[in-house]
C-alpha cells in the first residue's frame, strides 16, 4: 500500500523559513514526477511546485517563485520543499503528491497526480 507522509509544517513568523519533507513508501517513485500543492482556508487546493523524475525540470507557482525550492532524493524516495521568506498568504495545508501513472510525465494539474499525502499545516503569522 502506497503512503505519502509529510512532515515539517508548523507556525512561523513572516519572513521565516520552513522545510517540508514527504516520504513515500510502498512503491518506488524514482521515475515519476512529484509535487506539492496547498489549500488555504476557504480556497481550493492549488499547485505550488513540481519536480521531474530526474530533477532536470521544475515548475513553480508564480506566487512562490524565487522563495520556494523543490528537491527530491530518489535513493530515499522523498521530496522536499524549502520555503523561505514566508508570507501570511502562504498559510495553508500543504500536500505532497506523486504522478504514479505515467513515467516521466511532467504536469502541474492535480488530475495528473494519483497519490496524495494527508497534508501538513503551515501557518505564517504577521
C-alpha positions in Angstrom: 0.0 0.0 0.0 1.4 3.4 -1.0 1.7 6.0 1.7 3.0 9.6 1.4 3.8 11.2 4.8 4.5 14.9 5.1 6.4 16.5 7.9 8.0 19.8 8.7 4.9 22.0 9.0 4.4 24.4 11.8 4.0 28.0 12.9 6.5 30.6 11.7 6.7 34.4 11.6 6.5 36.2 8.4 9.9 36.3 6.7 10.9 33.0 8.3 11.6 29.6 6.7 10.3 26.1 6.9 11.3 22.9 5.2 8.7 20.3 4.3 9.5 16.7 3.6 7.5 13.9 2.2 8.4 10.3 2.5 6.9 7.7 0.2 6.6 4.1 1.0 5.1 1.0 -0.6 6.4 1.8 -4.1 9.5 3.4 -5.7 8.8 6.7 -7.5 12.2 7.4 -9.0 10.8 7.5 -12.5 7.8 9.8 -11.7 7.1 13.4 -11.2 6.5 14.6 -7.6 4.8 17.8 -6.5 3.5 20.0 -3.7 0.0 21.5 -3.5 -1.6 23.6 -0.9 -5.1 24.5 0.3 -5.8 27.7 2.3 -8.9 28.1 4.4 -12.0 28.7 2.2 -10.0 28.2 -1.0 -9.5 25.4 -3.5 -6.3 23.4 -3.5 -3.7 24.9 -5.8 -0.4 23.9 -7.3 2.8 25.0 -5.6 5.8 23.2 -7.2 6.7 20.1 -9.2 9.9 18.2 -10.0 10.6 15.8 -12.7 11.8 12.2 -12.1 15.5 13.1 -12.6 15.2 16.6 -11.1 16.0 18.0 -14.5 12.8 20.1 -14.6 11.0 22.0 -12.0 8.0 24.3 -12.1 6.6 26.8 -9.5 3.5 28.8 -9.0 4.1 32.5 -9.7 3.2 33.2 -6.0 6.2 31.2 -4.7 8.8 31.6 -7.4 12.1 32.8 -6.0 11.1 31.9 -2.5 10.4 28.1 -2.6 12.7 25.3 -3.8 11.6 21.8 -4.5 14.1 18.9 -4.4 14.0 15.2 -4.3 16.1 12.2 -3.3 15.3 9.2 -5.3 17.5 6.9 -3.2 15.3 7.8 -0.2 12.1 8.1 -2.1 11.5 11.6 -0.7 10.6 15.0 -2.0 11.2 18.3 -0.1 10.0 21.9 -0.2 12.3 24.6 1.2 10.2 27.6 1.9 11.9 31.0 2.5 10.6 34.5 3.0 7.3 33.1 4.1 4.2 35.4 4.0 0.9 35.2 5.8 -0.7 34.3 2.5 1.4 31.1 2.4 -0.7 29.8 5.3 -2.3 26.6 4.2 -2.3 22.8 4.4 0.5 21.6 2.2 0.1 18.2 0.4 2.7 16.2 -1.4 1.6 14.3 -4.4 3.0 11.8 -6.9 2.1 11.1 -10.5 2.4 7.3 -10.3 0.6 6.7 -13.5 2.9 7.6 -16.4 6.7 7.5 -16.0 8.4 10.8 -16.8 5.2 12.7 -17.5 5.5 16.2 -16.1 2.4 18.1 -15.2 1.1 20.7 -12.7 -2.5 19.8 -12.9 -3.9 18.0 -9.9 -5.5 15.5 -12.2 -2.0 14.2 -13.1 -1.4 13.1 -9.6 -2.9 9.9 -8.2 -1.1 9.6 -4.9 -1.6 12.2 -2.1 -0.4 12.7 1.4 -2.6 13.7 4.3 -1.2 17.2 4.4 0.8 19.3 6.9 -0.3 22.6 8.3 1.8 25.7 7.7 0.8 28.8 9.5 2.6 32.1 8.9 1.9 34.9 11.4 2.3 38.6 10.5 
